[in-house]
């Protein structure tokens, strides 16, 4: 999308660092940048100018990545959200940001996966969010680590006003 068209439409922007199941979201309504820490600065224009910005971070591995994130946090609009993997110690350290939704398996995560069962067809689990528990079936998911991309997308979807039950159905029907 060119910058002029972006400024006219100002769609929500989701920047993802790590796994993210973008198939859950309607790409016509959202602009999704699947990027890495080295390339993050290249999308600053879109991050700063969007009416709703979501930065989803799965894992922070190095001090250089932490510095890059801190630079980006300084330019985020006040309405921006972070979607963070609560199971990763360094990522969890960013939880003090104003608008933050965490995900993972730990009890203190805002969006928590429980009752995970994986077999040769895929994964069954429950998602707990604000007292609501919704079952999810994800065909073709064979490792627990793969689930983080789905949890990040579900978290972004919730921030954007999507319904947890509808997201479960969309994932199941893919």
C-alpha positions in Angstrom: 0.0 0.0 0.0 1.5 3.4 -0.9 1.8 6.0 1.7 -0.8 8.4 0.3 -3.5 5.7 0.1 -2.5 4.6 3.6 -3.0 8.2 5.0 -6.4 8.4 3.3 -7.7 5.0 4.6 -5.6 4.7 7.8 -6.3 1.0 8.3 -5.2 -0.7 11.6 -1.6 -1.9 11.4 -0.4 -5.1 12.9 3.4 -5.6 13.1 4.4 -9.1 14.0 7.8 -10.2 15.3 7.6 -14.0 15.4 5.0 -16.5 14.6 1.6 -15.1 13.7 -1.4 -16.9 12.1 -2.5 -14.0 9.8 -5.1 -16.3 8.2 -7.3 -15.5 11.2 -7.7 -11.8 10.3 -9.3 -10.3 7.2 -6.3 -8.8 5.4 -8.6 -6.4 3.5 -9.4 -4.6 6.8 -6.0 -4.7 8.4 -2.4 -4.1 7.2 -0.2 -6.8 8.5 3.6 -6.6 8.5 5.3 -9.8 9.3 8.8 -8.5 10.0 11.9 -9.0 12.1 13.8 -6.9 14.5 16.3 -5.6 11.9 13.6 -4.5 9.5 11.2 -3.1 12.1 12.4 0.5 11.5 11.4 0.3 7.9 7.7 0.3 8.8 7.8 3.2 11.3 5.7 5.4 9.1 2.8 3.0 9.1 3.2 2.3 12.9 3.2 6.0 13.7 0.3 7.1 11.4 -2.2 4.3 11.9 -5.4 4.9 13.8 -4.8 1.6 15.6 -1.4 -0.1 15.9 -0.7 -3.5 17.3 2.8 -4.8 17.8 2.9 -8.6 18.4 6.1 -10.0 19.9 6.7 -13.7 20.4 10.3 -13.8 21.6 13.2 -11.5 22.3 16.6 -13.2 22.0 19.3 -10.6 22.2 20.1 -7.2 23.8 20.1 -5.7 20.3 16.5 -6.8 19.8 15.6 -5.2 23.1 17.2 -1.9 22.0 15.3 -2.0 18.7 12.0 -2.6 20.5 12.6 0.3 22.9 13.2 2.6 19.9 9.9 1.5 18.4 8.0 1.9 21.7 9.1 5.5 21.7 7.3 6.2 18.4 4.1 4.2 19.1 1.0 6.3 19.4 -0.7 6.4 22.8 -3.5 4.1 21.4 -1.1 1.4 20.3 -1.2 -2.1 21.8 1.4 -4.7 22.5 0.5 -8.4 22.2 3.2 -10.2 24.1 4.2 -13.8 24.7 4.0 -14.1 28.5 6.0 -17.4 28.5 9.1 -15.6 27.3 11.0 -13.8 30.1 12.4 -11.0 28.0 9.1 -10.4 26.2 7.2 -10.5 29.4 9.5 -7.6 30.6 7.6 -5.3 28.3 4.3 -5.8 30.1 4.4 -2.4 31.7 3.5 -0.7 28.4 0.2 1.2 28.7 -2.0 -1.0 26.5 -0.8 -4.6 26.6 -2.4 -8.0 26.2 -0.3 -11.1 27.1 -0.7 -14.7 25.9 0.7 -18.0 26.7 0.4 -21.0 29.0 1.3 -19.4 32.3 -1.6 -18.6 34.7 -1.0 -14.9 34.7 -1.3 -14.5 30.9 -4.3 -12.4 29.9 -5.1 -14.9 27.1 -4.2 -18.4 28.3 -4.1 -21.7 26.5 -5.0 -24.7 28.7 -5.9 -28.4 28.3 -3.7 -28.8 25.2 -3.9 -32.2 23.6 -2.0 -32.9 20.3 -2.5 -36.0 18.1 -1.8 -36.9 14.5 -4.7 -34.8 13.2 -3.9 -31.6 15.2 -4.5 -29.9 18.5 -7.4 -29.4 20.9 -7.2 -26.8 23.6 -9.2 -24.2 25.5 -8.6 -20.5 25.4 -9.3 -18.6 28.6 -9.9 -14.9 28.3 -11.6 -12.6 30.8 -13.5 -15.4 32.4 -14.6 -16.9 29.1 -13.4 -20.4 28.1 -13.7 -21.3 24.4 -12.6 -24.7 22.9 -10.3 -24.5 19.8 -9.5 -27.2 17.3 -6.4 -26.5 15.1 -5.9 -29.0 12.3 -2.3 -29.6 11.4 -0.8 -28.2 14.6 1.7 -30.7 15.9 4.0 -28.8 18.3 3.2 -26.7 21.3 5.5 -23.9 20.0 3.4 -23.5 16.8 0.5 -22.4 19.0 2.1 -19.1 19.8 1.4 -17.8 16.4 -2.3 -18.6 16.8 -2.4 -17.0 20.3 -0.8 -13.8 19.0 -3.3 -13.6 16.2 -6.2 -14.3 18.6 -4.9 -11.6 20.9 -4.7 -9.1 18.0 -8.2 -10.1 16.9 -9.6 -9.5 20.4 -8.1 -6.0 20.4 -9.7 -5.3 17.0 -13.1 -6.4 18.3 -13.3 -9.9 16.9 -15.3 -12.5 18.8 -13.4 -15.4 20.5 -16.1 -17.9 19.4 -16.1 -16.7 15.8 -12.3 -16.9 15.8 -12.5 -20.5 17.0 -14.9 -21.4 14.2 -12.8 -19.7 11.6 -9.7 -21.6 12.6 -11.6 -24.9 12.8 -13.1 -24.4 9.3 -9.8 -23.6 7.5 
